[in-house]
Amino acid sequence: MKRRKFTSNVILGSTSLFFKSHFVDAKDEGIHNLYDQLKSNRYLGKVKIETTIADTEVFTEGPAVDQEGNVYFTNVRAEKILKWMPGEKRLIEFRIGSNEANGLRFRPDGHLLICEGGIGAITILNPVTGERKILVDRFNDKKIQSPNDLDIDSKGRIYFSSRSNQPDLEKENKRALYRLDPDGQITQLLSEPEIDMPNGVVISPDEKTLYLIEAHSGENFNRCILAFDLHSDGSISNRRTLIDFYPGRSGDGMCIDQEGNLYVAAGLHKTRGSSETLDTRPGIHVISPKGQLLAFRETPVDTITNCTFGGKHLKTLYISCGIYLLSIKTKIPGKSYYRL
C-alpha cells in the first residue's frame, strides 16, 4: 500500500487520536525537528561497546537474553548465531549454519525461537541439547516469506513478520504478519497491500496493543510504527500510525519497557542508494504509547537493527549495530517478560 493513500485514510478515520496538543506528532513536525528538544538523560545512559564481531561479512540482528543473562544475536550474512557472556566478557559462535537467522526470542521455558529467513521458517531450539524443530514454514499450502522478527504473548502465541525483497509469489505468500498458536494453527493477520514491508513486532505490557514497524525503503511507501488493538483471542483491529519516520529510514527492530515505552532502532549515518534520507538520526528512539518521541541516543556506525532488555533488573538495553553489540543503561526496566 502506497504511503500517500494510507496516510489519507488514517487522518480521515482517526483525527482525534493524532492531533492532541499534549504530544508532538512526528507526521506533522517531521522527526528531524524533534531531537534538539529531548531530555534523553531521563531515560538513557551512555552508549557502550560490549563486543566487536570480526567476521568478514557482518549484519547483526535479533538480540535476545537467556536466563543467565547471556546475549544471543545473529550475524545474518555469516549465517551464525553468536553468544555474548557479559560476566566473562567472552563472545562465542553458538550456532553455525543458521539459515540466515534474523530475529530471536526466548520462551519462558528457556527454548529459543528463531526467524530462519533462509528457509522461510520459525524454528525452536533447545540451547542445552541443540535439538531443533520447525514450528511453521507454510500458510495455505504455500511457503511463507522470510520471517524477520517476532514476539510472544502470555498464552504462548507467536506473532511474526514475514517479508522478502524479491519474493516468488507463485511459490510464496505475500509479505505478512502472522500469529502462530501453541496448537500449531497459523493465522495471517495482515498482508499486502494492507502492509508494505513489515519488520519489528512488539506487544504492550498489558497485552492490549500490538506494534508493528513498516520499513519499506521505496519512495512514498510507509516508514512508520503502526499500532493495533490486540484482543484476547489474538486478533487485531483499530489500525493507526503511532509515529512516522518518512522520509528517513524507518525503525527496524524494537523492544518495550514496563511502562509501555518503545525502544526503537532506526536511522542512518549515510544514505544507501534508496529513497531514505538522513532525517531519522541513527540510534535508539524512545517513543511513548501516545507517539511522543521521548529520548534519543545516537549509535556509532551503520546499521543499527534491533534491541532488547537484559542485565540486572532489566535495565540494560542490548543493541545490534553494524560490527558491534552495544549496550545502554536505562532508567525504566524492560517489560517483565524479558526476565525468563
C-alpha positions as CSV (number, residue, x, y, z in Angstrom):
1,M,0.0,0.0,0.0
2,K,1.4,3.4,-1.0
3,R,2.1,5.8,1.8
4,R,0.1,8.6,0.5
5,K,-3.1,6.6,0.3
6,F,-2.7,5.1,3.7
7,T,-1.9,8.5,5.4
8,S,-5.1,10.0,3.9
9,N,-7.2,7.1,5.3
10,V,-5.7,7.4,8.7
11,I,-6.3,11.1,9.0
12,L,-9.9,10.7,8.0
13,G,-10.5,7.8,10.4
14,S,-8.6,8.8,13.4
15,T,-8.1,12.6,13.5
16,S,-8.8,12.9,17.3
17,L,-6.1,10.3,18.0
18,F,-3.3,12.1,16.3
19,F,-3.8,15.8,16.9
20,K,-3.9,16.2,20.6
21,S,-1.9,19.1,22.0
22,H,-0.1,17.2,24.8
23,F,2.3,15.4,22.5
24,V,4.2,16.2,19.3
25,D,3.1,14.4,16.2
26,A,6.1,13.4,14.0
27,K,3.9,13.2,10.9
28,D,3.3,17.0,11.1
29,E,6.6,18.2,12.6
30,G,9.0,15.9,10.9
31,I,11.0,13.7,13.2
32,H,14.2,15.6,12.3
33,N,12.8,18.6,14.1
34,L,12.2,16.8,17.4
35,Y,15.7,15.7,18.5
36,D,17.0,19.0,20.0
37,Q,14.1,19.4,22.4
38,L,14.6,16.0,24.1
39,K,15.6,15.3,27.7
40,S,17.2,12.0,26.8
41,N,19.2,11.6,30.1
42,R,15.8,11.0,31.9
43,Y,15.6,7.7,30.0
44,L,19.0,6.6,28.7
45,G,22.6,6.4,29.8
46,K,25.7,6.4,27.6
47,V,26.4,4.0,24.7
48,K,28.9,1.3,25.5
49,I,30.6,-1.2,23.1
50,E,30.2,-4.7,24.5
51,T,32.0,-6.6,21.8
52,T,33.0,-6.4,18.2
53,I,32.2,-9.0,15.5
54,A,35.3,-10.0,13.4
55,D,33.5,-11.9,10.6
56,T,34.4,-10.8,7.0
57,E,30.7,-10.1,6.3
58,V,28.6,-8.6,9.2
59,F,25.0,-7.7,9.5
60,T,24.0,-8.2,13.2
61,E,20.3,-8.6,14.3
62,G,17.9,-10.0,16.8
63,P,19.4,-9.8,20.3
64,A,17.7,-11.9,23.0
65,V,18.8,-12.6,26.6
66,D,18.7,-16.0,28.3
67,Q,18.1,-16.9,32.0
68,E,21.7,-16.4,32.9
69,G,21.9,-13.0,31.3
70,N,23.8,-14.1,28.2
71,V,23.0,-12.2,25.0
72,Y,22.3,-14.2,21.8
73,F,22.3,-12.3,18.5
74,T,22.6,-13.1,14.8
75,N,25.1,-12.3,12.0
76,V,22.6,-12.8,9.2
77,R,25.2,-12.7,6.4
78,A,27.6,-15.1,8.0
79,E,24.6,-17.4,9.0
80,K,25.6,-17.5,12.6
81,I,24.0,-17.1,16.0
82,L,26.5,-15.6,18.4
83,K,26.5,-15.7,22.2
84,W,28.0,-12.9,24.3
85,M,28.7,-13.6,28.0
86,P,28.8,-10.3,29.8
87,G,30.2,-11.7,33.0
88,E,33.1,-13.3,31.3
89,K,33.5,-10.7,28.5
90,R,33.6,-13.5,26.0
91,L,32.0,-14.0,22.6
92,I,31.5,-17.4,21.1
93,E,29.8,-18.8,18.0
94,F,26.7,-20.5,19.4
95,R,25.4,-21.9,16.1
96,I,26.9,-22.0,12.6
97,G,24.7,-22.6,9.6
98,S,21.8,-20.7,11.0
99,N,19.9,-20.4,7.7
100,E,20.2,-16.6,7.7
101,A,18.6,-16.4,11.2
102,N,17.3,-12.9,12.0
103,G,15.0,-12.2,15.0
104,L,15.3,-14.3,18.1
105,R,13.1,-14.6,21.2
106,F,13.4,-16.8,24.3
107,R,10.3,-18.6,25.6
108,P,9.7,-18.8,29.3
109,D,10.9,-22.4,29.3
110,G,14.3,-21.3,28.0
111,H,13.9,-22.5,24.4
112,L,15.0,-20.2,21.7
113,L,12.5,-19.1,18.9
114,I,14.3,-18.3,15.7
115,C,13.3,-16.5,12.5
116,E,15.2,-18.5,9.9
117,G,14.9,-16.3,6.9
118,G,16.9,-18.5,4.5
119,I,14.4,-21.3,4.7
120,G,11.3,-19.3,5.5
121,A,10.6,-20.9,8.8
122,I,10.0,-20.2,12.5
123,T,12.1,-22.8,14.4
124,I,12.6,-23.6,18.1
125,L,15.9,-24.7,19.5
126,N,16.9,-26.2,22.9
127,P,20.1,-24.3,23.8
128,V,21.3,-27.1,26.0
129,T,20.8,-30.2,23.8
130,G,20.9,-28.4,20.4
131,E,17.6,-30.1,19.4
132,R,15.8,-28.0,16.7
133,K,12.3,-28.2,15.3
134,I,10.5,-26.3,12.6
135,L,7.3,-24.8,14.0
136,V,5.9,-23.4,10.8
137,D,7.0,-22.8,7.2
138,R,3.8,-22.7,5.2
139,F,0.4,-21.0,5.1
140,N,-2.4,-22.1,2.8
141,D,-0.1,-24.7,1.1
142,K,2.5,-22.0,0.1
143,K,5.8,-21.1,1.6
144,I,5.9,-18.1,3.9
145,Q,8.4,-15.4,3.0
146,S,11.4,-14.9,5.2
147,P,10.4,-14.4,8.8
148,N,12.0,-11.2,10.1
149,D,11.1,-10.6,13.7
150,L,8.7,-11.9,16.4
151,D,7.2,-11.6,19.8
152,I,5.1,-13.9,22.1
153,D,2.2,-13.3,24.4
154,S,1.4,-14.8,27.8
155,K,-0.7,-17.5,26.1
156,G,2.4,-18.7,24.1
157,R,1.1,-17.3,20.8
158,I,3.9,-16.1,18.4
159,Y,3.4,-13.0,16.3
160,F,5.9,-12.7,13.5
161,S,6.6,-10.6,10.4
162,S,7.4,-12.2,7.1
163,R,9.0,-10.3,4.2
164,S,11.4,-10.7,1.3
165,N,13.0,-8.2,-1.0
166,Q,12.3,-10.2,-4.2
167,P,9.6,-12.8,-3.4
168,D,8.4,-15.5,-5.8
169,L,4.7,-15.1,-5.4
170,E,4.0,-18.3,-7.4
171,K,5.6,-20.3,-4.6
172,E,5.4,-17.9,-1.6
173,N,2.7,-16.0,0.2
174,K,2.8,-12.2,0.2
175,R,4.5,-10.1,2.9
176,A,2.5,-10.5,6.0
177,L,2.0,-10.5,9.8
178,Y,1.1,-13.9,11.2
179,R,0.0,-15.4,14.5
180,L,1.1,-18.9,15.4
181,D,-0.9,-20.6,18.2
182,P,0.5,-23.2,20.6
183,D,-1.6,-25.9,18.8
184,G,0.2,-25.1,15.5
185,Q,-2.6,-23.2,13.9
186,I,-1.4,-20.3,11.8
187,T,-3.4,-17.1,11.1
188,Q,-2.5,-14.4,8.7
189,L,-3.4,-11.2,10.4
190,L,-2.3,-8.7,7.7
191,S,-0.8,-9.0,4.2
192,E,0.0,-6.9,1.2
193,P,-1.4,-4.5,0.2
194,E,-2.6,-3.7,3.7
195,I,1.1,-3.5,4.7
196,D,4.2,-2.9,2.7
197,M,7.4,-4.2,4.4
198,P,6.6,-5.5,8.0
199,N,9.5,-5.6,10.4
200,G,9.7,-5.3,14.2
201,V,6.8,-6.7,16.3
202,V,6.2,-5.9,20.0
203,I,3.2,-6.5,22.4
204,S,2.5,-4.0,25.1
205,P,2.8,-4.9,28.8
206,D,-1.0,-5.2,29.3
207,E,-1.2,-7.2,26.0
208,K,-3.9,-4.8,24.7
209,T,-1.7,-3.2,21.9
210,L,0.4,-4.8,19.2
211,Y,3.0,-2.6,17.5
212,L,4.4,-3.3,14.0
213,I,7.2,-1.4,12.2
214,E,6.7,-0.7,8.5
215,A,10.1,-0.3,6.8
216,H,9.9,0.0,3.0
217,S,12.8,1.9,1.5
218,G,10.9,2.8,-1.6
219,E,9.7,6.3,-2.4
220,N,6.2,7.0,-1.0
221,F,5.9,3.7,0.9
222,N,5.2,3.6,4.6
223,R,8.1,4.0,7.1
224,C,6.4,4.2,10.4
225,I,5.2,2.3,13.5
226,L,1.7,1.0,13.4
227,A,-0.4,0.3,16.5
228,F,-3.4,-2.1,16.7
229,D,-5.8,-3.1,19.4
230,L,-4.9,-6.6,20.4
231,H,-7.8,-8.7,21.6
232,S,-7.9,-11.7,24.0
233,D,-8.4,-14.1,21.0
234,G,-5.2,-12.9,19.3
235,S,-7.0,-10.8,16.7
236,I,-6.2,-7.2,15.9
237,S,-8.2,-4.1,15.0
238,N,-8.2,-0.3,15.0
239,R,-5.1,0.3,12.9
240,R,-3.4,3.7,13.5
241,T,0.0,5.3,13.0
242,L,2.0,5.8,16.2
243,I,4.9,7.7,14.7
244,D,6.2,8.4,11.2
245,F,9.9,8.3,10.1
246,Y,9.4,9.2,6.5
247,P,11.4,10.3,4.5
248,G,14.2,9.0,6.8
249,R,15.0,5.3,7.5
250,S,12.2,3.7,9.5
251,G,12.6,1.6,12.6
252,D,13.9,-1.9,12.2
253,G,13.5,-3.8,15.5
254,M,12.3,-2.7,18.9
255,C,11.5,-3.7,22.4
256,I,9.3,-2.2,25.2
257,D,9.7,-1.2,28.9
258,Q,7.4,-1.9,31.8
259,E,5.6,1.5,31.3
260,G,4.9,0.7,27.6
261,N,7.5,3.0,26.0
262,L,9.1,1.6,22.8
263,Y,12.8,1.5,22.3
264,V,13.3,1.6,18.5
265,A,16.4,1.0,16.4
266,A,16.2,3.4,13.5
267,G,18.1,5.8,11.2
268,L,21.2,6.0,9.1
269,H,24.6,7.8,9.2
270,K,24.9,7.6,5.4
271,T,22.4,7.1,2.6
272,R,22.4,3.7,1.0
273,G,21.1,4.1,-2.5
274,S,17.4,4.1,-1.6
275,S,14.9,6.9,-1.2
276,E,15.6,7.0,2.6
277,T,17.1,10.3,3.7
278,L,19.1,11.1,6.9
279,D,16.1,12.8,8.6
280,T,15.9,10.0,11.0
281,R,19.1,10.1,13.1
282,P,20.8,6.7,13.7
283,G,20.2,5.4,17.2
284,I,17.8,4.3,19.8
285,H,14.5,6.3,19.8
286,V,12.3,6.1,22.9
287,I,8.7,6.5,21.9
288,S,5.7,6.7,24.3
289,P,2.4,4.8,23.8
290,K,0.9,8.1,22.6
291,G,3.5,8.5,19.9
292,Q,5.7,11.1,21.6
293,L,9.5,10.9,20.9
294,L,10.8,11.0,24.5
295,A,14.5,10.3,24.1
296,F,17.3,9.5,21.6
297,R,20.8,8.2,21.9
298,E,23.0,8.1,18.8
299,T,24.8,4.9,17.9
300,P,28.3,5.0,16.3
301,V,28.0,3.1,13.0
302,D,25.5,1.8,10.4
303,T,23.4,-0.2,10.5
304,I,21.5,-0.2,13.8
305,T,18.9,-3.0,13.6
306,N,17.4,-4.2,16.9
307,C,17.5,-4.2,20.7
308,T,16.3,-6.0,23.8
309,F,16.3,-5.6,27.6
310,G,18.6,-7.7,29.9
311,G,21.0,-7.2,32.7
312,K,20.3,-6.7,36.4
313,H,16.8,-5.5,37.0
314,L,16.2,-5.4,33.2
315,K,17.9,-2.0,33.0
316,T,20.4,-2.8,30.3
317,L,19.4,-2.3,26.6
318,Y,21.5,-4.5,24.3
319,I,21.7,-3.3,20.7
320,S,22.8,-4.9,17.5
321,C,24.5,-2.3,15.4
322,G,26.9,-2.9,12.5
323,I,30.0,-4.7,13.7
324,Y,29.1,-4.1,17.3
325,L,27.0,-5.4,20.1
326,L,26.2,-2.2,22.2
327,S,24.6,-1.6,25.5
328,I,22.9,1.4,27.2
329,K,21.7,1.6,30.8
330,T,18.1,2.6,31.1
331,K,16.2,4.4,33.8
332,I,13.0,2.3,33.3
333,P,13.2,-1.5,33.4
334,G,12.1,-3.6,30.4
335,K,8.8,-5.4,30.4
336,S,8.8,-8.2,32.9
337,Y,8.6,-10.9,30.2
338,Y,12.2,-10.2,29.2
339,R,13.1,-11.8,32.6
340,L,12.6,-15.5,32.0
